[in-house]
Amino acid sequence: MKWEKLERAAVEAQLAGLAGWALNDAASSISKTFKFSNFIEAFGFMTEAAITAEKLNHHPEWFNVYSRVDVTLNTHDAGGLTELDFKLAKAMEKAAARRLG
């Protein structure tokens, strides 16, 4: 399925429902830093997010150090943000919530 790049207004509307996610200056990606209590919780989050990403065939750019996971999402094929990025961001929020209680 080909995903269409979202207009800035649609991106901002989607972001309104995602606490802590930031839009980059070019409005081409969103990012967030997740903080967990320890490495196991961070790795569990990444494992769950990876399974979802694989199912969506949409893979994040991310970086992990101990309890922190930095995530950046965009759809390279569309040259910016699509509904797919927000699907994955929402799934990541649910995975994080299970660990952050």
Protein Blocks (a to p, Z undefined) as FASTA:
>chain_A
ZZddddfklmmmmmmmmghiacdfkopaccdddddfbfklmmmmmmmmmmmmmmnopacd
dddehjaccdddddfknopacfklmmmmmmmmmmmmmmnZZ
